Amino acid sequence: MQTLRASKCGLSTAQLPSSILDVIDALTKAGYEAYIVGGGVRDLMLGLNPKDYDAVTNATPSQVKEVFGRRCRIIGRRFELAHVYSGRELIEVATFRAPPKKEVTSAAGMILRDNNWGTIEQDFARRDFSINALYYQPRKNEVLDFCNAVDDIKHKTLRLLGDPLQRFEEDPVRMLRTLRFAAKLNFSIDEKILDIFTPEITQLLRDVSPHRLYDESQKLFTMGHLNRVMPMLIDFGIWRQLFAEIKPEITPFIERAAKNTDQRISIGKTINPAFFYAVLLWKPFLERCDFYLSKGVVAAEARAQAGLDVLKRQATRTIIPRFAETFIREVWEMQTRLLNPKPQQIEALSSHARFRAGFDFLLLREKSGDNNTQGMGIWWENYQTLSVDERERAIADYNRQRAKSRRKVSRAPAEEIKTASIQQAEIEPLVNEPEPRSRRARKAKSASDSRRQPAAEVAEGISADHPILKRKRVQRDLSQVVFGPTQ
């Protein structure tokens, strides 16, 4: 172990928010050891802005609860933690971990219980990556480095502490964390990890709870480097463990959506992680819709059932929460409504709660080369920039274009009929008879044509002795017929 001056590592209390200092000071005042640990220290040393800070202490979760009272909540069963609220900020406080006295693991070696308290030296050995094993005491201006983690940060190397195979067996989610840190920090992965990181080892992820895998997938989507990590998921065989029915390929639609997500995060815009799930599952959704439509199911019902099927299948890998499922299905349903809106509903549609998400989805489809959008993505984009009067004119123009398209569709069968009649007219009649001018003459001609009808039928293939021509009308005795209500 080496003790470094925090100022030499580029760390100072001026960089820290008051919330984490409040937690460290309260625990220290109560007589406990307390350090900032993990990604917060690592990111500060790399010159990044940490999303959150974690604290570690020798106080047990119940003792942390005594220090902070109602501001503290103990969570977790496999890995017990204390959540401490400081103003609006949430600080996660963990207790030093020791190797388990009696290991409680699954058949694959995954740790099922990990609540054995220990010392800081024992806690360091339980950490996964060296770059996450730096302990920073801001009031003492000290950084404790047990494994030359500072050197790994300087050389941008991602290294697991201990045997990589054993660490992956203890917690398979570390495979996802490996790819996430490599993509986020642009670090190279240690050769010892690459040697055992095979598609076969990724099968261990099947033992992880689908709820936890969903949480980890959200971290992949929201870290700001989604476009970089997506190919890595395919290369390392993680894709098939996370997504049930999605073919492992980066389509133009997925690539554009990933870049768009990263851009929104880089400029500080909020994103809904469920949106990218809607993008990933779009193709399986369309395929399922086609299946139901081929069975003769009504389009609206086909879309509804297809959405349920796809999300249910995905739940075998990552269980998407109910509210996120509703969001995804609404985004899919908005595609139909935005493609062919009724003119009188356009204004109301633009103020719909899911309009923005549905429009973004439609525009991404259009810009990625999807011809089925019919240019409506650009139309809606322009519509949002118009004034009230300009919107009315745009709706009127859209209505005229829509009516014109309808007339084209309805005119097509009529033109076919007209073409057939023209073809029939091209056959010259055997006898050219002038059309009678008087009403009496036209009536006599009509009666003559009706008498010649059987002959025409014979000419069309009905012989003279056909039963329909021999049928005689039977006279009924109406005196025996009772009219009106009967008993």
MOKA-V167077 format. One record per residue. N is the residue number from 1. RES is the residue in one letter. BURIAL is I if it has 24 or more other C-alpha atoms within 12 Angstrom, else O. D_LAST is the distance of its C-alpha to the last C-alpha in Angstrom with 2 decimals. Layout:
n: (N:N)
res: (RES:RES)
burial: (BURIAL:BURIAL)
d_last: (D_LAST:D_LAST)
//
This chain:
n: (1:2:3:4:5:6:7:8:9:10:11:12:13:14:15:16:17:18:19:20:21:22:23:24:25:26:27:28:29:30:31:32:33:34:35:36:37:38:39:40:41:42:43:44:45:46:47:48:49:50:51:52:53:54:55:56:57:58:59:60:61:62:63:64:65:66:67:68:69:70:71:72:73:74:75:76:77:78:79:80:81:82:83:84:85:86:87:88:89:90:91:92:93:94:95:96:97:98:99:100:101:102:103:104:105:106:107:108:109:110:111:112:113:114:115:116:117:118:119:120:121:122:123:124:125:126:127:128:129:130:131:132:133:134:135:136:137:138:139:140:141:142:143:144:145:146:147:148:149:150:151:152:153:154:155:156:157:158:159:160:161:162:163:164:165:166:167:168:169:170:171:172:173:174:175:176:177:178:179:180:181:182:183:184:185:186:187:188:189:190:191:192:193:194:195:196:197:198:199:200:201:202:203:204:205:206:207:208:209:210:211:212:213:214:215:216:217:218:219:220:221:222:223:224:225:226:227:228:229:230:231:232:233:234:235:236:237:238:239:240:241:242:243:244:245:246:247:248:249:250:251:252:253:254:255:256:257:258:259:260:261:262:263:264:265:266:267:268:269:270:271:272:273:274:275:276:277:278:279:280:281:282:283:284:285:286:287:288:289:290:291:292:293:294:295:296:297:298:299:300:301:302:303:304:305:306:307:308:309:310:311:312:313:314:315:316:317:318:319:320:321:322:323:324:325:326:327:328:329:330:331:332:333:334:335:336:337:338:339:340:341:342:343:344:345:346:347:348:349:350:351:352:353:354:355:356:357:358:359:360:361:362:363:364:365:366:367:368:369:370:371:372:373:374:375:376:377:378:379:380:381:382:383:384:385:386:387:388:389:390:391:392:393:394:395:396:397:398:399:400:401:402:403:404:405:406:407:408:409:410:411:412:413:414:415:416:417:418:419:420:421:422:423:424:425:426:427:428:429:430:431:432:433:434:435:436:437:438:439:440:441:442:443:444:445:446:447:448:449:450:451:452:453:454:455:456:457:458:459:460:461:462:463:464:465:466:467:468:469:470:471:472:473:474:475:476:477:478:479:480:481:482:483:484:485:486:487)
res: (M:Q:T:L:R:A:S:K:C:G:L:S:T:A:Q:L:P:S:S:I:L:D:V:I:D:A:L:T:K:A:G:Y:E:A:Y:I:V:G:G:G:V:R:D:L:M:L:G:L:N:P:K:D:Y:D:A:V:T:N:A:T:P:S:Q:V:K:E:V:F:G:R:R:C:R:I:I:G:R:R:F:E:L:A:H:V:Y:S:G:R:E:L:I:E:V:A:T:F:R:A:P:P:K:K:E:V:T:S:A:A:G:M:I:L:R:D:N:N:W:G:T:I:E:Q:D:F:A:R:R:D:F:S:I:N:A:L:Y:Y:Q:P:R:K:N:E:V:L:D:F:C:N:A:V:D:D:I:K:H:K:T:L:R:L:L:G:D:P:L:Q:R:F:E:E:D:P:V:R:M:L:R:T:L:R:F:A:A:K:L:N:F:S:I:D:E:K:I:L:D:I:F:T:P:E:I:T:Q:L:L:R:D:V:S:P:H:R:L:Y:D:E:S:Q:K:L:F:T:M:G:H:L:N:R:V:M:P:M:L:I:D:F:G:I:W:R:Q:L:F:A:E:I:K:P:E:I:T:P:F:I:E:R:A:A:K:N:T:D:Q:R:I:S:I:G:K:T:I:N:P:A:F:F:Y:A:V:L:L:W:K:P:F:L:E:R:C:D:F:Y:L:S:K:G:V:V:A:A:E:A:R:A:Q:A:G:L:D:V:L:K:R:Q:A:T:R:T:I:I:P:R:F:A:E:T:F:I:R:E:V:W:E:M:Q:T:R:L:L:N:P:K:P:Q:Q:I:E:A:L:S:S:H:A:R:F:R:A:G:F:D:F:L:L:L:R:E:K:S:G:D:N:N:T:Q:G:M:G:I:W:W:E:N:Y:Q:T:L:S:V:D:E:R:E:R:A:I:A:D:Y:N:R:Q:R:A:K:S:R:R:K:V:S:R:A:P:A:E:E:I:K:T:A:S:I:Q:Q:A:E:I:E:P:L:V:N:E:P:E:P:R:S:R:R:A:R:K:A:K:S:A:S:D:S:R:R:Q:P:A:A:E:V:A:E:G:I:S:A:D:H:P:I:L:K:R:K:R:V:Q:R:D:L:S:Q:V:V:F:G:P:T:Q)
burial: (O:O:O:I:O:I:O:O:I:I:I:I:I:O:I:I:I:O:I:I:I:I:I:I:I:I:I:I:O:O:O:O:I:I:I:I:I:I:I:I:I:I:I:I:I:I:O:O:O:O:O:I:I:I:I:I:I:I:I:I:I:O:I:I:I:O:I:I:O:O:O:I:I:I:O:O:O:O:O:I:I:I:I:I:I:O:O:O:O:I:I:I:I:I:I:I:I:I:I:O:O:O:O:O:O:O:O:I:O:I:I:I:I:I:I:I:I:I:O:I:O:O:I:I:I:I:I:I:I:I:I:I:I:I:I:I:I:I:I:I:O:I:I:I:I:I:I:I:I:I:O:I:I:O:O:I:I:I:I:I:I:O:O:I:I:I:I:I:I:I:I:I:I:I:I:I:I:I:I:I:I:I:I:I:I:O:O:I:I:I:O:O:I:O:O:O:I:O:O:O:I:I:I:I:I:I:I:I:I:I:O:I:I:I:I:I:I:I:I:I:I:I:I:I:I:I:I:I:I:I:I:I:I:I:O:I:I:I:I:I:I:I:I:I:I:I:O:I:O:I:I:O:I:I:I:I:I:I:I:I:I:I:O:O:O:O:O:O:O:O:I:I:I:I:I:I:I:I:I:I:I:I:I:I:I:I:O:I:I:O:O:O:O:O:O:O:O:O:O:O:O:I:I:I:I:I:I:I:I:I:I:O:I:I:I:I:I:I:I:I:O:O:O:O:I:O:I:I:I:I:I:I:I:I:I:I:I:I:I:I:O:O:I:O:O:I:O:O:I:I:O:O:O:I:I:I:I:I:I:I:I:I:I:I:I:I:I:I:O:O:O:O:I:O:O:I:I:O:I:I:I:O:I:O:O:O:O:O:O:O:O:O:O:I:I:O:O:I:O:O:O:O:O:O:O:O:O:O:O:O:O:O:O:O:O:O:O:O:O:O:O:O:O:O:O:O:O:O:O:O:O:O:O:O:O:O:O:O:O:O:O:O:O:O:O:O:O:O:O:O:O:O:O:O:O:O:O:O:O:O:O:O:O:O:O:O:O:O:O:O:O:O:O:O:O:O:O:O:O:O:O:O:O:O:O:O:O)
d_last: (108.79:110.35:110.27:110.21:110.75:107.50:109.27:110.60:107.04:106.03:104.29:104.76:103.01:102.61:99.96:97.86:95.17:95.74:92.73:94.29:97.71:96.12:94.67:97.95:100.05:97.84:97.97:101.73:102.38:100.51:102.96:100.89:101.56:99.31:99.22:97.18:96.04:93.99:92.75:94.05:97.67:97.21:95.73:98.46:101.11:99.45:99.36:95.55:93.48:91.82:88.16:88.75:91.35:91.27:93.64:94.85:96.60:97.85:95.70:92.59:89.19:89.26:92.76:91.65:88.88:91.55:93.55:90.76:88.43:85.13:86.02:85.67:82.67:83.00:80.67:80.32:80.06:81.72:84.29:84.67:85.74:86.30:84.90:87.10:86.08:88.90:87.52:84.79:86.36:85.39:88.21:87.54:90.11:90.58:92.86:95.53:93.99:95.81:95.06:92.49:94.07:91.19:89.21:85.44:84.26:81.36:81.75:82.77:85.42:83.65:84.86:82.08:84.24:87.24:88.34:91.92:94.36:97.83:100.69:100.93:102.61:99.73:97.19:98.83:98.39:94.63:94.16:92.66:94.66:98.31:97.69:95.41:98.07:100.34:100.80:101.85:103.37:103.65:105.87:108.37:108.19:107.72:105.63:105.52:105.20:104.88:104.21:105.87:102.64:104.67:105.98:102.44:101.44:104.51:103.84:100.05:99.23:96.14:97.26:95.51:97.49:97.86:96.28:93.49:91.39:91.54:90.75:87.66:86.54:87.02:84.81:83.17:82.38:86.10:85.33:83.25:85.98:88.56:86.83:86.06:89.70:91.03:88.86:89.33:93.11:93.82:95.62:96.38:94.93:97.51:98.05:97.36:93.83:93.26:94.37:91.53:88.86:86.84:83.09:83.17:84.40:81.61:79.15:80.37:78.28:75.15:76.34:76.40:73.54:71.23:71.53:75.32:75.17:73.02:75.70:78.40:76.51:76.35:80.14:80.45:78.27:80.07:83.73:84.40:85.30:81.90:82.82:85.82:84.10:81.03:83.04:84.77:81.44:80.88:84.47:84.62:81.17:79.73:76.95:74.86:75.14:73.89:71.16:68.41:66.95:69.59:71.81:75.48:76.56:77.54:75.39:76.50:73.69:74.82:78.48:77.94:75.85:78.62:81.31:79.31:78.86:82.60:83.48:81.30:82.96:86.44:86.02:84.55:80.88:78.19:75.88:72.72:73.36:69.64:69.98:72.04:69.47:66.92:69.40:70.01:66.34:65.24:65.53:63.60:60.91:60.59:60.48:57.68:55.76:56.07:54.77:51.52:51.13:51.50:48.56:46.38:46.52:46.37:49.93:49.80:48.40:50.93:53.79:52.66:52.28:55.52:57.40:56.21:57.15:60.63:61.55:60.31:62.45:65.45:65.09:66.38:69.77:69.90:67.29:66.69:65.83:62.37:63.66:65.52:62.46:60.48:63.35:63.46:59.75:59.89:62.86:61.00:57.91:60.19:61.32:57.99:57.84:61.46:61.17:58.42:58.11:56.10:58.63:57.15:57.44:61.02:62.72:60.51:60.93:64.72:64.64:62.39:63.90:64.01:65.04:68.71:68.13:65.52:67.84:70.85:68.85:67.74:71.29:72.77:70.33:71.32:75.05:74.88:73.58:69.79:68.52:64.91:65.85:66.04:68.93:66.85:69.36:72.09:69.69:68.81:72.49:73.50:70.65:71.97:75.37:74.09:74.18:71.07:71.47:72.24:69.15:66.98:68.62:68.21:64.47:64.17:66.08:63.94:60.75:62.11:63.11:59.71:57.95:60.43:59.69:55.95:56.52:58.63:55.92:53.21:55.66:56.36:53.09:53.40:56.96:55.88:53.42:56.18:58.63:56.29:55.82:59.58:60.13:57.77:59.60:62.87:61.81:63.03:60.64:61.83:61.61:62.21:60.17:60.73:57.68:56.80:57.65:55.54:51.79:51.42:53.45:51.45:48.18:49.70:50.91:47.48:45.94:48.79:48.23:44.55:45.62:48.17:45.68:45.09:48.84:49.06:46.48:48.60:51.58:49.81:49.34:46.29:47.56:46.64:44.92:42.64:39.02:37.80:40.07:39.03:35.26:33.80:30.77:28.11:26.67:22.91:21.46:19.17:18.31:15.81:14.12:10.93:11.74:10.16:6.97:3.79:0.00)
//
